[in-house]
């Protein structure tokens, strides 16, 4: 449809110009032909009257004005002249008007639709005006020629129209339409999150340069997107680190106390062995927490793989537990099955869960439960992830803007406004949909649906 519209516009603009040129040229040609014919008739009439003047003068000397009319009619109907001649007296006849002092002409349409041109040549006898000689020319052949010229112009215009339509349409489809379709498809793919694409065209023209520019733009967007997400992860890590530091305090105290007892030699061999096991257990616990933080903060290229969403949410819950415990928030994980498998990037999906949990905890300054629910729909082949909080809810005036980049209702320095925007982008890239339900005073629920396979679908957002 796009290529047809573009080709049609090109054809219409071109043909409008061709039509204007052909019509103007035809009009000027016919106009010049008419002027030339009129000039020829006037000149011919003047020459004819000049040739007949001696005979008319002789007839006038012999018979007066009556003889002038007879002589003119005689010469007009003779074999040497194909035109009708008539003498018009100075007083004129009905409809003739005054006799001009120079050659003049008029054209009259007859009752049968044919036209006749009349040329009037002034006649002087014995130095006085003696009326004029009317020379009549039939315009049947002339009008027939003009009509043929009009037909020829229309046929030429039709031929140019047909040829231009064929040439411009196929040129528009092949040279403009199809390349533009590829560029539009690439732009739509970029809009759906398929970034860092090679140029869609390899031609050495303006469209090829545009394709290179679009490809370069998609690469830069990919780089910036990765940088924003990494920055968001680091910001989250900074927040989590405060809770983790508190969480590490207890095992560090246990390790330090047990190490002091061992170093003081006050323990029996069995107690030393038991303390060593306790130290190792607490050290492993601290190492696990630190490794989770490092894995979350590490910037890695996105890789898709089959993963258990239940296990991913459980690890994220463990990672968020110190911060939630510090704020008096209880994280609850509820799942309909022990394993729910999807295809996606583990780090990106973990960032989605982390951002939603962080957002939920920020909405509950007085603490309370935050529920993380997982369920599946075998009929639709999708996994649903829900994050419920019991906070104050989202203002209806802000609900349509919560996924906009840098939009935040938090105080300056309390948030960047990128968390939910990043969640939206990651869900989109994984072919999922995200919805939000919120009621004032009763909390908010974010619902994410992800396909169990790797197909990418367009994201749907409702409030």
PLY file of the C-alpha trace (Angstrom):
ply
format ascii 1.0
element vertex 463
property float x
property float y
property float z
element edge 462
property int vertex1
property int vertex2
end_header
0.00 0.00 0.00
2.81 2.40 0.86
4.69 1.89 -2.39
1.46 2.26 -4.41
0.61 5.55 -2.70
4.07 6.92 -3.30
4.11 5.83 -6.95
0.62 7.27 -7.44
1.70 10.62 -6.05
4.75 10.70 -8.31
2.60 9.80 -11.31
-0.01 12.44 -10.50
2.57 15.19 -10.01
4.40 14.24 -13.21
1.24 13.92 -15.27
-0.07 17.22 -13.95
3.07 18.86 -15.31
2.85 16.97 -18.61
-0.83 17.87 -18.95
-0.10 21.54 -18.35
2.70 21.49 -20.93
0.67 19.62 -23.57
-2.43 21.80 -23.07
-0.39 25.01 -23.19
1.53 23.86 -26.27
-1.65 22.73 -28.07
-3.45 25.96 -27.22
-0.56 28.11 -28.42
-0.23 26.04 -31.59
-3.94 26.31 -32.43
-3.94 29.99 -31.52
-0.97 30.70 -33.79
-2.61 28.70 -36.57
-5.81 30.73 -36.27
-3.91 34.01 -36.26
-1.89 32.92 -39.26
-5.05 31.85 -41.14
-6.75 35.15 -40.31
-3.72 37.10 -41.47
-3.61 35.05 -44.65
-7.32 35.68 -45.35
-6.94 39.42 -44.80
-3.86 39.59 -47.01
-5.49 37.43 -49.64
-8.67 39.54 -49.60
-6.66 42.75 -49.88
-4.66 41.36 -52.79
-7.82 40.10 -54.48
-9.61 43.46 -54.18
-6.49 45.25 -55.38
-6.46 43.03 -58.46
-10.16 43.67 -59.11
-10.01 47.41 -58.46
-9.38 48.43 -62.12
-12.33 46.38 -63.33
-14.55 47.71 -60.55
-13.49 51.30 -61.35
-14.32 50.80 -65.04
-17.70 49.33 -64.16
-18.38 52.29 -61.91
-17.54 54.76 -64.73
-19.87 52.97 -67.10
-22.81 52.14 -64.85
-22.46 53.78 -61.46
-22.97 52.06 -58.17
-25.30 49.44 -59.59
-22.58 48.33 -61.95
-20.16 47.98 -58.96
-22.39 45.35 -57.31
-22.81 43.46 -60.59
-19.10 43.49 -61.29
-18.18 42.29 -57.81
-20.70 39.45 -57.92
-19.53 38.49 -61.41
-15.89 38.25 -60.43
-16.79 36.50 -57.12
-18.56 33.67 -58.95
-16.09 33.35 -61.78
-13.89 30.27 -62.03
-10.77 32.13 -60.96
-12.14 32.89 -57.48
-13.45 30.38 -54.95
-14.57 33.04 -52.48
-17.88 34.86 -52.36
-17.50 38.59 -53.00
-20.02 41.28 -52.13
-19.99 45.04 -52.26
-21.02 46.78 -49.05
-22.17 50.39 -49.45
-20.83 53.07 -47.10
-24.12 53.33 -45.27
-23.77 49.63 -44.44
-26.43 47.01 -44.18
-28.22 45.66 -41.17
-25.58 44.20 -38.94
-22.67 45.48 -41.01
-21.92 48.60 -39.03
-19.68 51.38 -40.32
-17.11 50.58 -42.94
-13.59 50.62 -41.52
-10.77 52.48 -43.26
-8.53 49.42 -43.11
-8.92 45.70 -43.63
-11.08 44.15 -40.92
-12.63 40.76 -40.34
-15.33 38.94 -38.40
-16.36 35.30 -37.96
-19.99 34.20 -37.99
-21.48 30.85 -36.97
-24.16 29.69 -39.40
-27.43 27.99 -38.58
-26.02 24.57 -39.52
-23.11 24.96 -37.09
-20.48 25.79 -39.70
-18.52 28.99 -39.52
-17.73 31.66 -42.13
-15.01 34.30 -41.95
-15.66 37.71 -43.54
-12.84 40.08 -44.53
-13.74 43.66 -45.41
-11.37 45.60 -47.70
-12.08 49.37 -48.02
-12.87 50.50 -51.62
-11.99 53.96 -52.92
-13.19 55.29 -56.27
-12.15 58.65 -57.68
-10.50 59.51 -54.36
-13.66 58.93 -52.33
-14.77 56.11 -50.06
-17.03 53.79 -51.97
-17.79 51.21 -49.31
-15.93 47.92 -48.96
-15.59 44.57 -50.65
-16.72 41.67 -48.43
-14.78 38.48 -49.06
-16.34 35.35 -47.46
-14.26 32.28 -46.57
-15.75 28.99 -45.46
-14.04 27.70 -42.28
-15.21 24.10 -42.64
-11.76 22.84 -43.64
-10.11 25.08 -41.09
-12.33 23.85 -38.24
-11.76 20.27 -39.36
-8.02 20.83 -39.16
-8.31 22.37 -35.70
-10.43 19.43 -34.52
-7.85 16.97 -35.82
-5.14 18.93 -34.00
-7.10 18.66 -30.75
-7.55 14.91 -31.25
-3.85 14.53 -31.98
-3.00 16.42 -28.79
-5.35 14.23 -26.74
-3.87 11.07 -28.24
-0.37 12.34 -27.48
-1.41 13.11 -23.92
-2.96 9.66 -23.55
0.21 8.02 -24.87
2.39 10.06 -22.50
0.02 9.26 -19.63
0.11 5.51 -20.32
3.88 5.36 -20.78
4.54 7.56 -17.75
2.19 5.52 -15.60
3.95 2.27 -16.46
7.48 3.65 -16.16
6.96 5.70 -13.01
4.89 3.04 -11.27
7.47 0.31 -11.72
10.30 2.73 -11.00
8.49 3.88 -7.87
7.86 0.31 -6.74
11.33 -1.07 -7.46
13.54 1.94 -6.79
11.62 3.64 -3.99
8.72 1.57 -2.69
10.46 -1.71 -1.86
13.57 -0.11 -0.33
11.36 2.11 1.82
9.36 -0.91 2.93
12.58 -2.51 4.13
13.56 0.66 5.99
10.12 0.94 7.59
10.28 -2.70 8.67
13.70 -2.13 10.18
12.49 0.96 12.06
9.51 -1.05 13.37
11.88 -3.83 14.48
14.03 -1.29 16.31
10.88 0.07 17.94
10.11 -3.48 19.15
13.54 -3.74 20.75
15.51 -5.57 18.02
18.55 -3.35 18.27
22.05 -3.28 16.77
20.90 -4.23 13.26
22.99 -4.18 10.06
21.93 -1.82 7.25
18.76 -2.98 5.51
20.03 -1.65 2.14
23.40 -1.76 0.42
22.65 0.69 -2.40
24.93 3.66 -3.09
22.25 6.33 -3.03
20.33 8.45 -0.57
18.26 5.48 0.62
21.45 3.49 1.20
22.84 6.34 3.28
19.59 6.48 5.23
19.84 2.73 5.88
23.38 3.18 7.22
22.20 6.02 9.47
19.34 3.91 10.84
21.73 1.00 11.48
24.17 3.30 13.26
21.32 4.72 15.33
20.21 1.23 16.40
23.77 0.39 17.46
24.07 3.58 19.50
20.69 2.96 21.12
21.84 -0.55 22.04
25.02 0.78 23.63
23.13 3.48 25.53
20.45 1.02 26.61
23.06 -1.36 28.00
24.77 1.52 29.76
21.49 2.70 31.33
20.62 -0.79 32.49
24.06 -1.31 33.91
23.84 2.03 35.70
20.45 1.02 37.04
21.89 -2.28 38.29
24.75 -0.47 39.99
22.28 1.94 41.62
20.26 -1.01 42.86
23.42 -2.72 44.05
24.26 0.38 46.06
20.85 0.21 47.70
21.12 -3.53 48.31
24.63 -3.16 49.70
23.28 -1.22 52.68
21.01 -4.12 53.57
23.69 -6.69 52.82
26.16 -4.90 55.08
23.65 -5.21 57.91
23.06 -8.86 57.01
26.81 -9.61 56.98
27.20 -8.19 60.46
25.75 -11.27 62.23
27.85 -13.94 60.45
30.96 -11.75 60.83
30.32 -11.53 64.58
29.90 -15.31 64.73
33.11 -15.87 62.73
35.03 -13.39 64.86
33.76 -14.89 68.14
34.50 -18.46 67.12
37.94 -17.52 65.81
38.77 -15.81 69.13
37.78 -18.89 71.08
39.95 -21.10 68.87
42.87 -18.70 69.10
42.58 -18.57 72.94
43.00 -22.33 73.23
40.02 -22.60 75.54
38.12 -25.13 73.42
38.38 -28.88 73.32
39.27 -30.60 70.04
35.60 -31.39 69.38
34.58 -27.80 70.12
37.37 -26.51 67.83
36.08 -28.77 65.07
32.52 -27.60 65.64
33.58 -23.94 65.63
35.50 -24.50 62.39
32.37 -25.91 60.77
30.37 -22.93 61.99
33.01 -20.51 60.64
32.97 -22.27 57.25
29.16 -22.26 57.12
28.97 -18.54 57.89
31.79 -17.80 55.42
29.93 -19.71 52.70
26.80 -17.76 53.53
28.64 -14.45 53.20
30.33 -15.60 49.97
26.93 -16.49 48.49
25.55 -13.06 49.31
28.57 -11.29 47.84
28.54 -13.48 44.72
24.87 -12.64 44.14
25.67 -8.96 44.34
28.59 -9.30 41.91
26.55 -11.35 39.45
23.78 -8.80 39.56
26.13 -5.83 39.07
28.32 -7.40 36.37
27.67 -6.03 32.89
27.43 -8.91 30.42
26.04 -9.20 26.90
22.48 -10.47 26.87
22.19 -14.22 26.33
18.91 -16.10 25.95
18.55 -19.53 27.52
15.97 -21.78 29.13
15.67 -20.89 32.81
13.49 -21.71 35.78
11.62 -18.52 36.68
10.78 -19.92 40.14
14.45 -20.41 40.95
15.32 -16.96 39.59
12.65 -15.34 41.79
13.85 -17.32 44.80
17.44 -16.12 44.30
16.24 -12.57 43.88
14.16 -12.89 47.05
17.22 -14.07 48.94
19.20 -11.15 47.56
16.54 -8.64 48.57
15.85 -10.20 51.99
18.43 -8.16 53.97
17.10 -4.86 52.63
13.47 -5.92 53.11
14.16 -7.13 56.66
15.80 -3.81 57.48
12.63 -1.94 56.32
10.27 -4.29 58.16
8.96 -5.81 54.93
8.17 -9.48 54.51
8.81 -10.97 51.07
6.52 -13.88 50.21
7.02 -16.14 47.19
3.96 -18.06 46.01
4.07 -20.41 43.00
1.60 -22.78 41.41
4.37 -25.19 40.39
7.85 -25.98 41.70
9.33 -25.14 38.29
8.19 -22.74 35.59
10.44 -22.51 32.54
10.80 -19.60 30.15
13.33 -18.51 27.54
15.16 -15.29 28.32
18.17 -13.44 29.62
18.69 -14.41 33.30
20.31 -11.10 34.27
17.64 -8.99 32.56
14.76 -10.97 34.06
16.39 -10.80 37.48
16.62 -7.04 37.03
12.88 -6.94 36.23
12.02 -8.77 39.47
14.48 -6.68 41.48
13.15 -3.37 40.12
9.54 -4.36 40.82
10.36 -5.53 44.36
12.36 -2.36 45.03
9.48 -0.25 43.71
7.04 -2.16 45.95
9.21 -1.71 49.04
9.61 2.02 48.34
5.80 2.29 48.32
5.63 0.76 51.84
7.61 3.01 54.25
5.74 1.49 57.20
6.54 -2.08 56.22
4.21 -4.95 55.51
3.99 -7.93 53.16
5.06 -7.94 49.50
3.84 -10.96 47.53
5.64 -12.41 44.55
3.30 -14.81 42.71
4.07 -17.15 39.81
1.52 -19.10 37.78
1.19 -20.63 34.33
-1.43 -20.83 31.60
-1.00 -24.08 29.69
-3.68 -23.07 27.17
-1.88 -19.85 26.18
1.65 -21.05 26.84
2.52 -18.06 29.03
3.90 -17.55 32.52
2.43 -14.86 34.78
4.52 -13.03 37.36
2.75 -10.74 39.82
4.20 -8.37 42.42
1.67 -7.14 45.01
2.28 -4.45 47.59
-0.02 -2.95 50.21
1.17 0.61 49.83
-0.73 3.80 49.10
-1.28 3.02 45.41
-0.58 5.07 42.28
-2.21 8.42 41.65
-4.57 8.04 38.62
-3.03 11.20 37.14
0.37 9.46 37.08
-0.74 5.99 36.00
-0.34 6.60 32.26
3.23 7.92 32.71
4.82 5.42 35.07
6.68 3.64 32.24
8.10 6.86 30.79
11.89 7.24 31.16
12.95 9.60 33.98
9.39 10.00 35.26
9.31 9.68 39.06
7.21 10.90 41.95
10.00 10.44 44.45
11.95 13.31 45.96
15.09 14.58 44.25
17.92 12.15 44.85
15.55 9.32 45.81
15.06 7.85 42.33
16.08 8.23 38.68
12.73 7.36 37.12
14.33 4.58 35.04
13.31 1.49 37.01
9.88 0.88 35.50
11.03 2.13 32.09
13.75 -0.53 32.10
11.23 -3.16 33.22
8.97 -2.17 30.32
11.82 -2.42 27.78
13.05 -5.82 29.02
9.53 -7.28 29.02
9.04 -5.93 25.52
12.25 -7.51 24.28
11.16 -10.87 25.72
7.86 -10.74 23.82
5.81 -10.21 26.96
3.12 -7.84 28.20
2.89 -5.79 31.37
-0.17 -4.45 33.17
-0.63 -2.45 36.32
-3.60 -2.33 38.66
-3.70 0.12 41.53
-6.28 1.31 44.02
-5.78 4.21 46.39
-5.05 2.99 49.90
-5.01 -0.69 48.91
-1.75 -1.06 47.05
-0.51 -1.85 43.56
-0.14 -5.01 41.50
2.19 -5.33 38.52
1.36 -8.27 36.24
3.86 -9.57 33.72
3.18 -12.32 31.21
6.09 -14.00 29.43
5.94 -16.59 26.64
7.40 -20.00 27.43
9.25 -19.97 24.08
11.63 -17.50 22.46
9.11 -15.85 20.15
9.07 -12.08 20.34
5.70 -10.39 20.36
4.69 -6.81 20.64
4.26 -5.48 24.16
0.85 -4.52 25.44
0.43 -2.05 28.28
-2.85 -1.37 30.07
-3.71 0.47 33.24
0 1
1 2
2 3
3 4
4 5
5 6
6 7
7 8
8 9
9 10
10 11
11 12
12 13
13 14
14 15
15 16
16 17
17 18
18 19
19 20
20 21
21 22
22 23
23 24
24 25
25 26
26 27
27 28
28 29
29 30
30 31
31 32
32 33
33 34
34 35
35 36
36 37
37 38
38 39
39 40
40 41
41 42
42 43
43 44
44 45
45 46
46 47
47 48
48 49
49 50
50 51
51 52
52 53
53 54
54 55
55 56
56 57
57 58
58 59
59 60
60 61
61 62
62 63
63 64
64 65
65 66
66 67
67 68
68 69
69 70
70 71
71 72
72 73
73 74
74 75
75 76
76 77
77 78
78 79
79 80
80 81
81 82
82 83
83 84
84 85
85 86
86 87
87 88
88 89
89 90
90 91
91 92
92 93
93 94
94 95
95 96
96 97
97 98
98 99
99 100
100 101
101 102
102 103
103 104
104 105
105 106
106 107
107 108
108 109
109 110
110 111
111 112
112 113
113 114
114 115
115 116
116 117
117 118
118 119
119 120
120 121
121 122
122 123
123 124
124 125
125 126
126 127
127 128
128 129
129 130
130 131
131 132
132 133
133 134
134 135
135 136
136 137
137 138
138 139
139 140
140 141
141 142
142 143
143 144
144 145
145 146
146 147
147 148
148 149
149 150
150 151
151 152
152 153
153 154
154 155
155 156
156 157
157 158
158 159
159 160
160 161
161 162
162 163
163 164
164 165
165 166
166 167
167 168
168 169
169 170
170 171
171 172
172 173
173 174
174 175
175 176
176 177
177 178
178 179
179 180
180 181
181 182
182 183
183 184
184 185
185 186
186 187
187 188
188 189
189 190
190 191
191 192
192 193
193 194
194 195
195 196
196 197
197 198
198 199
199 200
200 201
201 202
202 203
203 204
204 205
205 206
206 207
207 208
208 209
209 210
210 211
211 212
212 213
213 214
214 215
215 216
216 217
217 218
218 219
219 220
220 221
221 222
222 223
223 224
224 225
225 226
226 227
227 228
228 229
229 230
230 231
231 232
232 233
233 234
234 235
235 236
236 237
237 238
238 239
239 240
240 241
241 242
242 243
243 244
244 245
245 246
246 247
247 248
248 249
249 250
250 251
251 252
252 253
253 254
254 255
255 256
256 257
257 258
258 259
259 260
260 261
261 262
262 263
263 264
264 265
265 266
266 267
267 268
268 269
269 270
270 271
271 272
272 273
273 274
274 275
275 276
276 277
277 278
278 279
279 280
280 281
281 282
282 283
283 284
284 285
285 286
286 287
287 288
288 289
289 290
290 291
291 292
292 293
293 294
294 295
295 296
296 297
297 298
298 299
299 300
300 301
301 302
302 303
303 304
304 305
305 306
306 307
307 308
308 309
309 310
310 311
311 312
312 313
313 314
314 315
315 316
316 317
317 318
318 319
319 320
320 321
321 322
322 323
323 324
324 325
325 326
326 327
327 328
328 329
329 330
330 331
331 332
332 333
333 334
334 335
335 336
336 337
337 338
338 339
339 340
340 341
341 342
342 343
343 344
344 345
345 346
346 347
347 348
348 349
349 350
350 351
351 352
352 353
353 354
354 355
355 356
356 357
357 358
358 359
359 360
360 361
361 362
362 363
363 364
364 365
365 366
366 367
367 368
368 369
369 370
370 371
371 372
372 373
373 374
374 375
375 376
376 377
377 378
378 379
379 380
380 381
381 382
382 383
383 384
384 385
385 386
386 387
387 388
388 389
389 390
390 391
391 392
392 393
393 394
394 395
395 396
396 397
397 398
398 399
399 400
400 401
401 402
402 403
403 404
404 405
405 406
406 407
407 408
408 409
409 410
410 411
411 412
412 413
413 414
414 415
415 416
416 417
417 418
418 419
419 420
420 421
421 422
422 423
423 424
424 425
425 426
426 427
427 428
428 429
429 430
430 431
431 432
432 433
433 434
434 435
435 436
436 437
437 438
438 439
439 440
440 441
441 442
442 443
443 444
444 445
445 446
446 447
447 448
448 449
449 450
450 451
451 452
452 453
453 454
454 455
455 456
456 457
457 458
458 459
459 460
460 461
461 462
